[in-house]
Amino acid sequence: AAAGGVGLIACQWAKSLGASMIGTVSTKAKGELAKKNGCEFIINYKEQNVLNEVMKITNNEGVQVVYDGVGKDTFETSISCLKFRGLMVSFGQSSGMVEKVDLHKTFNPKSLYFTRPTLMHYNLTRKDLELSSKTLFDKIEKGEVNTNISEKFNLKDASKAHVKLQSRNTTGSILLKP
């Protein structure tokens, strides 16, 4: 979801590091937004076969890392897009939780790595939180990252925000206000 809140930040962050990014989107407009935010290659998963397109872009090598915030609906394709010794980062499950996975069958053929990061594990101490925050705010201050807030909801309307997110018709970040 290259045009979602995390996706747009990932596009910008990757560009600021000089990395090449392939992003998936569901519409032409979302593709244009992702490209405007630094995504080098756009795949419309409603019109194109993601695996085939990734293999074309990478000369049949696959990608070093996949960041997947969708979950159940994209897990197998995401794994298939990885090159040998690639890393699968599963950070969300907007389409549902990934069902039982045969570790041997899924990861052994290409010696793949897998992680399921939890935000709080990266900010275990006050020092960790301050460093993470400083890194993000430095990127924002330099103009390398823009948060792209597309909609704001009052906290009492959080359920409406969740419905909107689950519809997969959003772009950018959604902000909850107290």
C-alpha positions as CSV (number, residue, x, y, z in Angstrom):
1,A,0.0,0.0,0.0
2,A,2.5,2.6,-1.2
3,A,-0.1,5.4,-1.1
4,G,-1.2,4.8,2.5
5,G,0.2,6.6,5.6
6,V,3.1,4.2,6.2
7,G,3.6,3.6,2.5
8,L,4.1,7.3,1.7
9,I,6.5,7.8,4.5
10,A,8.4,4.6,3.4
11,C,8.6,6.0,-0.2
12,Q,10.1,9.3,1.1
13,W,12.4,7.6,3.6
14,A,13.7,5.2,0.9
15,K,14.4,8.0,-1.5
16,S,16.2,10.0,1.2
17,L,18.5,7.0,1.7
18,G,19.1,6.6,-2.1
19,A,17.2,3.3,-2.1
20,S,15.0,2.2,-5.0
21,M,11.4,1.3,-4.1
22,I,8.7,-0.7,-5.8
23,G,5.2,0.1,-4.4
24,T,1.8,-1.5,-5.0
25,V,-1.4,0.6,-5.4
26,S,-5.0,0.0,-6.3
27,T,-5.6,3.0,-8.6
28,K,-3.8,5.3,-11.0
29,A,-4.3,8.3,-8.7
30,K,-2.7,6.4,-5.8
31,G,0.2,5.4,-8.1
32,E,0.8,9.0,-9.0
33,L,0.7,10.0,-5.3
34,A,3.3,7.3,-4.5
35,K,5.5,8.3,-7.4
36,K,5.3,12.0,-6.3
37,N,6.5,10.8,-2.8
38,G,9.6,9.0,-4.1
39,C,8.4,5.5,-5.2
40,E,10.4,4.6,-8.3
41,F,8.3,1.8,-9.6
42,I,4.5,1.5,-9.3
43,I,2.5,-1.7,-9.7
44,N,-1.3,-1.5,-9.8
45,Y,-2.3,-4.8,-8.2
46,K,-5.8,-4.6,-9.6
47,E,-4.5,-4.5,-13.2
48,Q,-1.1,-6.2,-13.0
49,N,0.4,-9.4,-11.6
50,V,2.6,-8.2,-8.7
51,L,5.0,-11.1,-8.8
52,N,5.5,-10.9,-12.6
53,E,6.1,-7.1,-12.5
54,V,8.6,-7.4,-9.6
55,M,10.5,-10.0,-11.5
56,K,10.6,-7.8,-14.6
57,I,11.8,-4.8,-12.6
58,T,14.5,-6.9,-10.8
59,N,15.6,-9.0,-13.8
60,N,14.2,-12.1,-12.2
61,E,16.2,-11.6,-9.0
62,G,13.4,-10.5,-6.6
63,V,13.7,-7.8,-4.0
64,Q,16.0,-7.7,-0.9
65,V,13.1,-6.7,1.5
66,V,9.3,-6.6,1.5
67,Y,7.4,-4.4,3.9
68,D,3.9,-5.8,4.1
69,G,1.2,-4.1,6.1
70,V,-1.7,-5.9,4.5
71,G,-1.3,-9.4,5.8
72,K,-3.4,-12.4,4.7
73,D,-4.2,-11.2,1.2
74,T,-0.6,-10.4,0.2
75,F,1.6,-12.7,2.3
76,E,2.2,-15.4,-0.3
77,T,2.9,-12.9,-3.1
78,S,5.2,-10.9,-0.8
79,I,7.2,-14.0,0.0
80,S,7.4,-15.0,-3.7
81,C,8.9,-11.5,-4.6
82,L,11.9,-12.0,-2.3
83,K,15.3,-12.8,-3.6
84,F,17.5,-15.4,-1.9
85,R,18.2,-14.5,1.7
86,G,15.6,-11.7,1.5
87,L,13.8,-10.3,4.4
88,M,10.0,-10.3,4.9
89,V,8.8,-7.5,7.3
90,S,5.2,-8.1,8.2
91,F,4.1,-5.1,10.1
92,G,0.3,-5.1,9.6
93,Q,-2.8,-7.1,8.9
94,S,-5.4,-4.8,7.3
95,S,-6.7,-7.8,5.3
96,G,-6.6,-10.2,8.3
97,M,-4.0,-12.3,10.1
98,V,-1.9,-14.7,8.1
99,E,-3.0,-18.2,8.7
100,K,-0.8,-21.1,9.7
101,V,2.5,-21.0,7.8
102,D,4.7,-24.0,7.1
103,L,8.1,-22.5,8.0
104,H,10.1,-25.1,6.1
105,K,8.0,-24.9,2.9
106,T,7.8,-21.1,3.0
107,F,11.2,-19.9,4.1
108,N,13.7,-22.7,3.4
109,P,13.7,-22.7,-0.5
110,K,15.4,-19.3,-0.5
111,S,16.8,-19.1,3.0
112,L,14.5,-16.2,3.8
113,Y,14.3,-14.1,7.0
114,F,11.1,-13.0,8.6
115,T,10.2,-10.4,11.2
116,R,7.0,-9.2,12.8
117,P,8.1,-5.9,14.4
118,T,6.0,-4.3,17.2
119,L,6.5,-0.6,17.6
120,M,6.9,-0.7,21.4
121,H,9.8,-3.1,21.1
122,Y,11.7,-0.4,19.2
123,N,11.1,2.1,21.9
124,L,11.7,0.0,25.1
125,T,13.4,2.8,26.9
126,R,13.0,6.6,27.0
127,K,16.4,6.9,25.3
128,D,15.1,4.7,22.4
129,L,12.0,6.8,22.0
130,E,13.9,10.0,22.0
131,L,16.3,8.7,19.4
132,S,13.5,7.4,17.2
133,S,11.6,10.6,17.5
134,K,14.7,12.7,16.8
135,T,15.4,10.7,13.6
136,L,11.9,11.2,12.4
137,F,11.6,14.9,13.2
138,D,15.0,15.5,11.6
139,K,13.7,14.0,8.4
140,I,10.6,16.1,8.6
141,E,12.6,19.3,9.3
142,K,14.9,18.6,6.4
143,G,11.9,18.2,4.1
144,E,12.8,14.6,3.4
145,V,9.5,13.3,4.9
146,N,6.0,14.8,4.8
147,T,3.3,13.1,6.9
148,N,0.6,13.6,4.3
149,I,-2.4,13.8,6.7
150,S,-5.4,13.2,4.5
151,E,-8.2,13.2,7.1
152,K,-8.8,14.1,10.7
153,F,-11.3,12.4,13.0
154,N,-12.3,13.2,16.5
155,L,-11.2,10.5,18.9
156,K,-14.9,9.7,19.7
157,D,-15.2,8.8,16.0
158,A,-12.2,6.4,16.0
159,S,-14.5,3.6,14.7
160,K,-15.3,5.6,11.6
161,A,-11.5,6.1,11.0
162,H,-11.0,2.3,11.3
163,V,-13.8,1.6,8.8
164,K,-12.2,4.1,6.4
165,L,-8.8,2.5,6.8
166,Q,-10.2,-1.0,6.3
167,S,-11.9,0.0,3.1
168,R,-8.4,0.5,1.6
169,N,-9.8,3.7,-0.1
170,T,-7.5,6.1,1.9
171,T,-4.3,7.8,1.0
172,G,-1.8,9.3,3.5
173,S,-2.3,9.3,7.2
174,I,-5.5,9.6,9.2
175,L,-5.2,11.7,12.4
176,L,-7.3,11.1,15.5
177,K,-7.9,14.3,17.5
178,P,-8.6,14.2,21.3
